[in-house]
Amino acid sequence: MGQKGCPIGFRISVTKKWRSLWFGNKQEFGNLVVEDYIIREFLKKKSSCQGSAKVTIQRMSDKIEVTIHTSRPGLVIGKKGVEIDILKKELKKLTGKEIWIEVEEIKRPDLSAQIVADGIAFQLRRRVAFRRVMKKSMQACTDAGAIGVKIQVSGRVGGAEIARTEWYKEGRIPLHTLRADIDYAMSCSHTTYGCIGVKVWINQGEYVAPSKPITMGT
Protein backbone atom coordinates (compact mmCIF):
# COMPACT_ATOMS: atom_id res chain seq x y z
CA MET A 1 0.00 0.00 0.00
CA GLY A 2 2.98 2.29 -0.44
CA GLN A 3 1.17 4.20 -3.20
CA LYS A 4 -1.44 5.39 -0.69
CA GLY A 5 0.94 7.64 1.24
CA CYS A 6 2.67 10.85 0.19
CA PRO A 7 6.33 10.02 -0.61
CA ILE A 8 7.48 13.38 0.80
CA GLY A 9 5.74 13.10 4.19
CA PHE A 10 6.73 9.43 4.39
CA ARG A 11 10.41 10.38 4.22
CA ILE A 12 10.45 13.48 6.44
CA SER A 13 13.57 13.45 8.66
CA VAL A 14 14.97 10.49 6.68
CA THR A 15 15.78 11.87 3.23
CA LYS A 16 13.55 14.98 3.23
CA LYS A 17 13.55 18.08 5.41
CA TRP A 18 10.63 20.03 6.83
CA ARG A 19 9.45 22.94 4.67
CA SER A 20 8.25 24.94 7.68
CA LEU A 21 11.07 25.53 10.16
CA TRP A 22 9.53 26.98 13.30
CA PHE A 23 7.95 26.13 16.64
CA GLY A 24 4.66 27.48 17.93
CA ASN A 25 2.68 27.13 21.12
CA LYS A 26 -0.68 25.39 21.29
CA GLN A 27 -2.71 28.60 20.99
CA GLU A 28 -1.03 30.01 17.86
CA PHE A 29 0.04 26.83 16.07
CA GLY A 30 -3.08 26.51 13.90
CA ASN A 31 -2.97 30.16 12.81
CA LEU A 32 0.70 29.85 11.82
CA VAL A 33 0.02 26.74 9.73
CA VAL A 34 -2.78 28.57 7.89
CA GLU A 35 -0.49 31.58 7.39
CA ASP A 36 2.17 29.32 5.83
CA TYR A 37 -0.46 27.92 3.46
CA ILE A 38 -1.61 31.42 2.47
CA ILE A 39 1.98 32.52 1.76
CA ARG A 40 2.66 29.47 -0.43
CA GLU A 41 -0.61 29.81 -2.36
CA PHE A 42 0.06 33.52 -2.91
CA LEU A 43 3.55 32.85 -4.30
CA LYS A 44 2.28 29.99 -6.47
CA LYS A 45 -0.04 32.40 -8.33
CA LYS A 46 2.64 35.05 -8.94
CA SER A 47 4.06 35.03 -12.48
CA SER A 48 7.51 35.95 -11.15
CA CYS A 49 7.58 32.69 -9.14
CA GLN A 50 6.90 30.39 -12.08
CA GLY A 51 9.44 27.58 -12.15
CA SER A 52 9.61 27.32 -8.36
CA ALA A 53 9.94 23.88 -6.80
CA LYS A 54 9.21 24.65 -3.16
CA VAL A 55 8.97 27.42 -0.57
CA THR A 56 10.67 27.06 2.82
CA ILE A 57 9.38 29.23 5.67
CA GLN A 58 11.35 30.04 8.81
CA ARG A 59 10.01 32.22 11.62
CA MET A 60 11.74 34.47 14.10
CA SER A 61 10.07 36.54 16.84
CA ASP A 62 8.75 39.30 14.57
CA LYS A 63 10.02 38.30 11.13
CA ILE A 64 9.29 35.63 8.53
CA GLU A 65 12.09 34.37 6.31
CA VAL A 66 10.83 32.90 3.04
CA THR A 67 13.21 30.90 0.83
CA ILE A 68 12.08 30.35 -2.76
CA HIS A 69 13.77 27.40 -4.51
CA THR A 70 13.50 28.13 -8.22
CA SER A 71 15.08 27.29 -11.55
CA ARG A 72 14.69 30.93 -12.67
CA PRO A 73 16.13 33.16 -9.93
CA GLY A 74 16.44 36.15 -12.26
CA LEU A 75 12.68 36.13 -12.80
CA VAL A 76 11.99 36.15 -9.05
CA ILE A 77 14.53 38.90 -8.27
CA GLY A 78 13.71 41.05 -11.29
CA LYS A 79 15.70 43.91 -12.77
CA LYS A 80 17.66 45.61 -9.96
CA GLY A 81 15.62 43.63 -7.41
CA VAL A 82 12.30 45.23 -8.36
CA GLU A 83 10.23 42.02 -8.35
CA ILE A 84 11.53 40.78 -5.02
CA ASP A 85 10.79 44.17 -3.41
CA ILE A 86 7.21 43.96 -4.70
CA LEU A 87 6.86 40.46 -3.23
CA LYS A 88 8.13 41.69 0.15
CA LYS A 89 5.62 44.55 0.25
CA GLU A 90 2.68 42.35 -0.80
CA LEU A 91 3.56 39.61 1.71
CA LYS A 92 3.98 42.19 4.48
CA LYS A 93 0.52 43.56 3.67
CA LEU A 94 -0.87 40.01 3.61
CA THR A 95 0.62 38.85 6.93
CA GLY A 96 1.25 42.11 8.80
CA LYS A 97 4.80 40.98 9.60
CA GLU A 98 8.29 41.81 8.39
CA ILE A 99 9.28 39.61 5.45
CA TRP A 100 12.75 38.58 4.31
CA ILE A 101 13.02 36.69 1.02
CA GLU A 102 15.92 34.46 -0.03
CA VAL A 103 16.24 32.92 -3.49
CA GLU A 104 18.01 29.61 -4.09
CA GLU A 105 18.68 28.38 -7.62
CA ILE A 106 17.89 24.80 -8.61
CA LYS A 107 20.78 23.63 -10.75
CA ARG A 108 19.01 20.64 -12.33
CA PRO A 109 15.32 21.50 -12.84
CA ASP A 110 14.65 18.25 -14.74
CA LEU A 111 15.16 16.39 -11.44
CA SER A 112 12.59 18.52 -9.59
CA ALA A 113 9.19 16.80 -9.59
CA GLN A 114 7.27 20.06 -9.01
CA ILE A 115 8.92 21.85 -11.94
CA VAL A 116 8.33 18.84 -14.22
CA ALA A 117 4.67 18.53 -13.13
CA ASP A 118 4.02 22.26 -13.65
CA GLY A 119 5.67 22.06 -17.08
CA ILE A 120 3.42 19.17 -18.11
CA ALA A 121 0.31 20.97 -16.83
CA PHE A 122 1.28 24.10 -18.79
CA GLN A 123 1.70 22.14 -22.04
CA LEU A 124 -1.61 20.33 -21.54
CA ARG A 125 -3.31 23.74 -21.27
CA ARG A 126 -1.79 24.56 -24.65
CA ARG A 127 -3.46 21.43 -26.11
CA VAL A 128 -0.22 19.52 -26.73
CA ALA A 129 -0.80 15.74 -27.03
CA PHE A 130 -0.51 14.27 -23.53
CA ARG A 131 1.46 11.16 -24.58
CA ARG A 132 4.05 13.29 -26.34
CA VAL A 133 4.36 15.58 -23.31
CA MET A 134 4.76 12.67 -20.89
CA LYS A 135 7.35 10.83 -22.97
CA LYS A 136 9.35 13.99 -23.62
CA SER A 137 9.37 14.87 -19.92
CA MET A 138 10.44 11.34 -18.96
CA GLN A 139 13.30 11.47 -21.44
CA ALA A 140 14.48 14.81 -20.05
CA CYS A 141 14.44 13.39 -16.50
CA THR A 142 16.43 10.28 -17.41
CA ASP A 143 18.92 12.36 -19.40
CA ALA A 144 19.42 14.52 -16.28
CA GLY A 145 20.39 11.42 -14.28
CA ALA A 146 17.16 10.12 -12.73
CA ILE A 147 17.22 6.45 -11.67
CA GLY A 148 13.49 6.14 -12.25
CA VAL A 149 10.54 8.29 -13.35
CA LYS A 150 6.78 7.85 -13.17
CA ILE A 151 4.31 10.33 -14.65
CA GLN A 152 0.54 10.04 -14.29
CA VAL A 153 -2.25 12.17 -15.73
CA SER A 154 -5.92 11.72 -14.88
CA GLY A 155 -9.11 13.32 -16.11
CA ARG A 156 -10.59 13.89 -19.56
CA VAL A 157 -7.21 13.46 -21.21
CA GLY A 158 -7.24 14.29 -24.90
CA GLY A 159 -10.78 15.65 -24.57
CA ALA A 160 -12.26 12.16 -24.05
CA GLU A 161 -15.89 11.85 -22.94
CA ILE A 162 -15.00 9.52 -20.05
CA ALA A 163 -12.27 10.43 -17.58
CA ARG A 164 -9.42 7.96 -17.20
CA THR A 165 -5.90 7.65 -15.83
CA GLU A 166 -2.83 7.28 -18.04
CA TRP A 167 0.70 6.74 -16.75
CA TYR A 168 4.19 5.94 -17.95
CA LYS A 169 7.01 4.55 -15.86
CA GLU A 170 10.69 4.05 -16.54
CA GLY A 171 13.37 2.71 -14.18
CA ARG A 172 12.90 2.08 -10.44
CA ILE A 173 10.39 3.90 -8.22
CA PRO A 174 10.52 2.09 -4.83
CA LEU A 175 7.54 3.04 -2.66
CA HIS A 176 8.60 1.52 0.67
CA THR A 177 12.36 2.07 0.64
CA LEU A 178 12.89 5.04 2.95
CA ARG A 179 16.51 5.56 1.92
CA ALA A 180 15.41 6.04 -1.71
CA ASP A 181 15.47 9.76 -2.54
CA ILE A 182 12.02 10.06 -4.16
CA ASP A 183 10.81 13.50 -5.18
CA TYR A 184 7.05 13.74 -5.66
CA ALA A 185 4.74 16.52 -6.78
CA MET A 186 1.33 17.12 -8.24
CA SER A 187 -0.10 19.87 -10.39
CA CYS A 188 -3.39 20.73 -12.02
CA SER A 189 -4.10 21.73 -15.61
CA HIS A 190 -7.34 23.67 -16.17
CA THR A 191 -8.33 22.95 -19.77
CA THR A 192 -11.46 23.82 -21.75
CA TYR A 193 -12.76 20.25 -21.35
CA GLY A 194 -12.08 19.92 -17.62
CA CYS A 195 -9.42 19.70 -14.96
CA ILE A 196 -6.51 17.28 -15.51
CA GLY A 197 -4.39 16.16 -12.57
CA VAL A 198 -0.67 15.56 -13.03
CA LYS A 199 1.50 13.52 -10.65
CA VAL A 200 5.26 13.01 -10.96
CA TRP A 201 7.62 10.69 -9.07
CA ILE A 202 11.39 11.01 -9.63
CA ASN A 203 13.92 8.62 -8.09
CA GLN A 204 17.29 10.34 -7.65
CA GLY A 205 19.02 7.28 -6.18
CA GLU A 206 19.66 6.18 -2.62
CA TYR A 207 20.28 8.77 0.05
CA VAL A 208 23.68 8.50 1.72
CA ALA A 209 23.82 10.15 5.14
CA PRO A 210 26.89 12.34 5.70
CA SER A 211 29.46 10.44 7.71
CA LYS A 212 30.33 11.83 11.14
CA PRO A 213 34.01 12.51 11.83
CA ILE A 214 35.62 10.01 14.17
CA THR A 215 37.15 11.65 17.22
CA MET A 216 39.97 9.82 18.93
CA GLY A 217 39.90 9.77 22.72
CA THR A 218 43.03 10.46 24.71
BELVEN-V990791 format. One record per pair of residues at least 24 apart in sequence whose ideal C-beta (glycine too) atoms are under 8 Angstrom apart, sorted by the first residue. I is the first residue (numbers start at 1). J is the second residue. Records with the same first field share a line. If there is no record, write none. Layout:
# BELVEN-V990791
I=J / J
This chain:
# BELVEN-V990791
2=175 / 176
3=175
6=184
7=175 / 182 / 183 / 184 / 201
8=183 / 184
10=178
11=178 / 182
14=178 / 179 / 207
15=178 / 179 / 180 / 181 / 182 / 207
19=54 / 55 / 56 / 57
20=56 / 57
21=56 / 57 / 58 / 59
22=57 / 58 / 59
24=59
32=59
35=95
38=94 / 95
39=64 / 66 / 91 / 94 / 95
42=90 / 91 / 94
43=68 / 87
46=87
48=75 / 76 / 78 / 83 / 86 / 87
49=75 / 76 / 87
50=75 / 118
51=75 / 109 / 115 / 118
52=76 / 114 / 115
53=106 / 109 / 112 / 113 / 114 / 115 / 185
54=114
62=97 / 98
63=97 / 98 / 99 / 100
64=91 / 95 / 97 / 98 / 99 / 100
65=100 / 101 / 102
66=91 / 99 / 100 / 101 / 102
67=101 / 102 / 103 / 104
68=101 / 102 / 103 / 104
69=104 / 106
70=103 / 104 / 105 / 106
71=105 / 106 / 109 / 112 / 115
73=103 / 104 / 105
76=103
77=103
108=144 / 145
110=140 / 141 / 143 / 144 / 146
111=141 / 144 / 145 / 146 / 183 / 202 / 204
112=183 / 185 / 202
113=183 / 184 / 185 / 200 / 201 / 202
114=183 / 185 / 187 / 200
116=140 / 141 / 151 / 185 / 200 / 202
117=185 / 186 / 187 / 198 / 199 / 200
118=185 / 187
120=151 / 153 / 187 / 189 / 198 / 200
121=187 / 188 / 189 / 196 / 198
122=189
124=153 / 189 / 191 / 196 / 198
125=189 / 190 / 191
127=191
129=158
130=157 / 158 / 166 / 196
131=166
134=166 / 168
135=168
137=200
138=168 / 170
141=202
142=170 / 171
145=204
146=171 / 202 / 203 / 204
147=171 / 172 / 203 / 204 / 205
148=172 / 173 / 201 / 202 / 203
149=173 / 200 / 201 / 202 / 203
150=199 / 200 / 201
151=198 / 199 / 200 / 201
152=198 / 199 / 200
153=196 / 197 / 198 / 199
154=196 / 197 / 199
155=194 / 195 / 196 / 197
156=191 / 193 / 194 / 196
157=196
159=193
163=194
171=203
172=203
173=201 / 203
174=203
177=206
179=206 / 207
180=205 / 206 / 207
181=205 / 206 / 207
